[in-house]
Every structure is written in C-alpha cells, then in structure tokens.
Amino acid sequence: MSGLSCGHQRPAPTHGEVRHNNYRRVDVHHYPDAAEDVKSSLERVRERLHVKDDHGSIKIGADAFIHLWQQTPNQRWLAALFQIPVIRSLAHLAYNGFARLLYHWNRALKHW
C-alpha cells in the first residue's frame, strides 16, 4: 500500500482519501497527480511514504513515520525512540529495504 499524507486541510475526504487528525491519506492510485503535491514522481510515492506538513516541509520514508508519530499523542514515545541516532539509522535501513521489496512485489503482482 502506498500513501501520501499531507498536513494541510482540504475539503471533505473523497474516495481514495482518509483523514486522521490533521492529516489526510491519499491513495495515489486514485489520485496520481497527488505526487506533485510532494514534488515527487508517482513511482517514488508508490515506493515510500511521503508526508507534507503545514509548513510545506516534506518527510520521506522512516522520517515520515517519525513525523506522524510526533503528531499522535499515544505514539510520541515511538518518535522519541526512533530519533536515537543508532535506532534511526537502523530504521532507515530496514524501512528502505522493506519498501523496495514491497514495491517490487506489488509491481510483479500488477497491483498498479
């Protein structure tokens, strides 16, 4: 599953969008042009989670998860844990490896 989360508010969610807190999840398979919101290609957004905050800053991959955890009251401890340098480095390696495998798996199965 690929995702694109944007911090800015938009009208009510439509098919392919889900709202959580101040973020909306956009399914790029329904809205391929949404990749332009984070200045990335559709294939890159399919491979890695992208988050755009209220200030327009874009976080990708493990950094996107850390940002979302920082904004979620019950998950702030995860953000703090994953910001420890050794854990952050390992998280980036694990995330990037898993994201690459999942991307190729989905391409092989022709999910898009």
Sequence and secondary structure as in RCSB ss.txt:
>XXXX:A:sequence
MSGLSCGHQRPAPTHGEVRHNNYRRVDVHHYPDAAEDVKSSLERVRERLHVKDDHGSIKIGADAFIHLWQQTPNQ
RWLAALFQIPVIRSLAHLAYNGFARLLYHWNRALKHW
>XXXX:A:secstr
   EEE S  SS  TTEEEETTEEEE TTT GGGGGGGT  HHHHHHS EEE TTS EEETHHHHHHHHHHSGGG
HHHHHHHTSHHHHHHHHHHHHHHHHHHHHHHHHTT  
